[in-house]
Amino acid sequence: MSVAGPAGPPRHVVLGVSGGIACYKSCTLARRLTEAGATVDVVLTAAAAEFVRPLTFEALTGRPVLTSLWERGRALAHIHLAKDPDLVIVAPATANVLARAAMGMADDVLTALLLARGDRLILAAPAMNDDMYANPATTANIKTLTQRGWHFVGPEVGALAEGPSERPGRMSEPEAILAAAERLLGGDSPGTRSARSTTSKWSGKRVVVTAGPTREHLDPVRVLTNPSSGRMGYALAEAAQHRGALVALVTGPTELAPPSGLSTTHVETTEEMQRAVQALMTDADALIMSAAPADYRPKTHADKKRPRSAGPLTIELEATPDILGSLKRRKGMVVVGFALETGNGLANARTKMQNKALDFVILNDATEPGAGFEVTTNRVTILGPGGKQVDLPLLPKRDVAERILDVVEEAL
Ligand SMILES: Cc1cc2nc3c(=O)[nH]c(=O)nc-3n(C[C@H](O)[C@H](O)[C@H](O)COP(=O)(O)O)c2cc1C
């Protein structure tokens, strides 16, 4: 399926536009969606209508634009537009609209629609000043919405209206949003295919990649985690996307900007990662588990910070869910695991491969200089079916990602 399935009926998409400077890119997005064959209904907040006139969207989509709850003759339009479409895209999603949606507010036409949408598909493309994006309030709102099933694309690092920035805030480009929409609808579109390799074995394949660490809370301010940077997983996700795959990235907390054009799900705990992966892999062709999820979590979680004055603390830990062990796999899906070892690596990796029924294991040694966590390079050994073993030299993680995909694609 795609925004416009070649044989099927056109997709119905709502494009919710909130009031950020990136509104001008939403015009292109509306155009691209209609060009791809989708029926596009645009809903503008009052602030968005200050940036771009409804008439522009009306001309681009050929359909009336909804700008208020109080339009005569369209009293229940926000409910119909919540329930009927295949996908609701919010682009740009301002800090304000994310906050109101996270709170469950419904004080204008877009937030009322988003609330009525419930757990149906929503894709948001946040866009805002980098400090607004980095503010813990925005982080918490995005987390809340992710937990309710929202999907996010971007924001990206790059020039903002107020000048250059090295931190995320800039809205993803319309093509990247379209690609993420296609991924969610389970297909590809002419609009995005041209930018990708169509000859690669990865082209059109649905790939789920996990990245980064997870965090398990002891109390509201203390966590058990590990120093995984997420770089290896992000490099794999980007490399697979470059080869034409439809990539869904599930990431624990990292400092990295979300890659452009992927549907990115942010999680914090191992259990959240397990749930997100299970939900995404129902139609996946490949699963690449490069995250370093915490294996243990505190058995109890204090609601309040435990003061230092309370004296020595003994923490009882329990195992977190075994993500690979618990997944219901689709027949024929290629599963790639990572084994981060600190000695006796080959034997442990082979055991992991067998016990978890993995098609490939990528072994790296955390004690080796330049490999493992917190570095931009890695040295890995790839173990594959039939006793296959490929030893790679020390390489930048981007190159390691390419070499891993070269080997794994034989099994696709
Ligand atoms: C010139 C200008 C640019 C703005 N750009 C953004 C932006 O990119 N992202 C954002 O979250 N808010 C931005 N704002 C602030 C929002 O417009 C403001 O928070 C507004 O209340 C958003 O309303 P809405 O979320 O209902 O559309 C901007 C404001 C102005 C005046």
The ligand as an ORCA input file, in Angstrom:
! r2SCAN-3c Opt
* xyz 0 1
  C       7.644     34.503     13.329
  C       7.243     33.406     14.254
  C       7.737     32.154     14.054
  C       7.391     31.105     14.903
  N       7.884     29.866     14.662
  C       7.573     28.857     15.490
  C       8.088     27.556     15.255
  O       8.800     27.306     14.292
  N       7.755     26.580     16.116
  C       6.959     26.798     17.203
  O       6.724     25.860     17.959
  N       6.439     28.017     17.426
  C       6.716     29.046     16.613
  N       6.202     30.289     16.857
  C       5.317     30.471     17.984
  C       3.916     29.948     17.675
  O       3.393     30.620     16.543
  C       3.009     30.149     18.879
  O       3.445     29.330     19.938
  C       1.566     29.860     18.561
  O       0.809     29.992     19.740
  C       1.385     28.469     18.015
  O       0.019     28.185     17.857
  P      -0.515     26.791     17.303
  O       0.301     25.734     17.934
  O      -1.946     26.745     17.731
  O      -0.403     26.841     15.836
  C       6.517     31.339     15.998
  C       6.009     32.616     16.181
  C       6.363     33.640     15.330
  C       5.792     35.002     15.577
*
